[in-house]
Amino acid sequence: MKYYKIKRCKYSNLNFIYFNITNINNKVSSIRINNGILAREVRVIDKNGEMLGVLRTSEAIAMAESEGLDLLEIVSNVNPPVCKIVDYGKFRYEQQKNAHKTKAKQNLVRTKEVKIRPNIAIGDMEIKIKNAKRFIEDGDKVKIILSFRGREITHNQIGYDVMNKFKEDMLSVSKIESDIKMEGKHIFMVLAPISKRSSIKN
């Protein structure tokens, strides 16, 4: 969880904003904007991305305000600091939108299907296992589906043997989310990636 301490100048909502952001690692980062910028001189990038050179901070702020924009410090660990003329409201919106997209992408787990038959050849089985491992390495779950045709179901133990062999070859890279079970003319199981935390414990 992040905690924000915000100071505001009484003359303008965005004239003086200074964020102290403390994250879970107790690292503090700062965002300085307009009169919150401490340096007397700054290297300025205009709204189009063109470098304007080194200007007095007051001059750069006035230039930004003349366009109805803000001066944002984007690189603070150089001398002079690098600042950009931006629409700060739009900038914050884009930052938050990108953060949400990244988080959603990280949390997205898909389930891929791998279909096999009870009489699958050894070479084909190796290819199916290779594909399943690739899906797991990509962070996806894998549903293995073995289907019987016609009278094959009367020898369902062959299907179970094939599924157990598949599971045995996958346990080094995955964990069982739903173990082998039969429904109708199909036997299936679901495998999931091993979490980093679990792999560290092991």
Secondary structure by P-SEA (a helix, b strand, c coil): cbbbbbbbbccccccbbbbbccccccbbbbbbccccccccccccccccccccccccaaaaaaaaaaacbbbbbcccccccbbbbbcaaaaaaaaaaaaaaaaaaaaabbbbbbbbbcccccaaaaaaaaaaaaaaaaabbbbbbbbbbcccccccaaaaaaaaaaaaaaccccccccccccccccccbbbbbcccaaaaaac
